Amino acid sequence: MKNTQKYDLQNRLVKFSSSIILNVNTLKKNFASEHLTKQLIRSTTSVALNYDEDQGVESKRDVIHKMKICLKELREYQVNLHILKESKRIQDLDNFENNYTRV
């Protein structure tokens, strides 16, 4: 089923995930950063992948379930980013935020 929505959320989520992947190299390198970076990539890509899966569901219950997963993953991303900021793992915070907020 082709989805032609006004805001093209699927494309925006793919760009968002890609921008995170491209920016993780700006994080300071250590065990904690590596752990959080892997989880950051998993949660952001999960949103795009689950949203895409949502486009082919057959019932309202499936739609609600997939969208709840997307929301859960976005919340996880936000907490992860907060941890990275608080622990000063992001070397150039302004540049990091500018590169992924433009999506």
C-alpha positions as CSV (number, residue, x, y, z in Angstrom):
1,M,0.0,0.0,0.0
2,K,1.6,3.3,-1.1
3,N,1.3,6.0,1.4
4,T,1.3,9.6,0.0
5,Q,0.9,11.7,3.1
6,K,1.4,15.5,3.1
7,Y,4.4,15.5,5.4
8,D,6.1,12.3,4.2
9,L,6.9,11.1,7.7
10,Q,8.6,7.9,6.5
11,N,11.2,9.9,4.5
12,R,11.7,12.2,7.4
13,L,12.3,9.3,9.8
14,V,14.8,7.7,7.4
15,K,16.7,11.0,7.2
16,F,16.5,11.4,11.0
17,S,18.0,7.9,11.5
18,S,20.6,8.5,8.9
19,S,21.7,11.8,10.5
20,I,22.2,10.1,13.8
21,I,24.3,7.3,12.2
22,L,26.4,10.0,10.4
23,N,26.9,12.0,13.6
24,V,27.8,9.3,16.1
25,N,31.5,9.7,15.1
26,T,31.5,13.1,16.9
27,L,31.0,11.3,20.3
28,K,34.0,10.9,22.6
29,K,35.3,7.3,22.4
30,N,35.1,5.1,25.5
31,F,33.1,2.1,26.7
32,A,30.1,4.1,27.9
33,S,29.9,6.1,24.6
34,E,30.1,3.0,22.5
35,H,27.4,1.3,24.5
36,L,25.0,4.3,24.3
37,T,25.9,4.9,20.6
38,K,24.9,1.4,19.6
39,Q,21.6,1.8,21.5
40,L,21.0,5.2,20.0
41,I,21.4,3.8,16.5
42,R,19.1,0.9,17.4
43,S,16.3,3.1,18.8
44,T,16.4,5.7,16.0
45,T,16.5,3.2,13.2
46,S,13.7,1.2,14.9
47,V,11.4,4.1,14.6
48,A,11.8,4.3,10.9
49,L,11.5,0.6,10.4
50,N,8.5,0.2,12.6
51,Y,6.8,3.2,10.9
52,D,7.3,1.5,7.6
53,E,5.9,-1.7,8.9
54,D,2.9,0.2,10.2
55,Q,2.0,1.2,6.6
56,G,1.1,-2.3,5.7
57,V,-0.9,-3.4,8.7
58,E,-4.4,-4.9,8.4
59,S,-6.2,-3.6,11.5
60,K,-6.5,-0.6,13.7
61,R,-5.0,-2.6,16.6
62,D,-1.9,-3.3,14.6
63,V,-1.6,0.4,13.7
64,I,-1.9,1.4,17.3
65,H,0.6,-1.2,18.4
66,K,3.3,-0.2,15.8
67,M,2.8,3.5,16.6
68,K,3.2,2.8,20.3
69,I,6.5,1.0,19.5
70,C,7.6,4.0,17.5
71,L,6.8,6.3,20.4
72,K,8.6,4.1,22.9
73,E,11.7,4.1,20.7
74,L,11.6,7.9,20.4
75,R,11.4,8.2,24.1
76,E,14.4,5.9,24.5
77,Y,16.3,8.0,22.0
78,Q,15.5,11.2,24.0
79,V,16.7,9.7,27.3
80,N,19.8,8.3,25.6
81,L,20.6,11.7,24.2
82,H,20.1,13.3,27.6
83,I,22.5,10.8,29.2
84,L,25.1,11.6,26.5
85,K,24.7,15.3,27.1
86,E,24.8,15.1,30.9
87,S,27.9,12.9,30.8
88,K,29.6,15.2,28.3
89,R,30.1,12.5,25.7
90,I,29.3,14.7,22.8
91,Q,32.4,16.7,21.7
92,D,30.7,19.4,19.7
93,L,27.1,19.5,21.0
94,D,26.0,22.5,18.8
95,N,27.2,20.8,15.7
96,F,25.7,17.5,16.7
97,E,22.3,19.0,17.4
98,N,22.3,21.1,14.2
99,N,23.0,18.1,12.0
100,Y,20.1,16.0,13.2
101,T,17.5,18.7,14.0
102,R,17.4,19.9,10.4
103,V,15.5,16.8,9.3
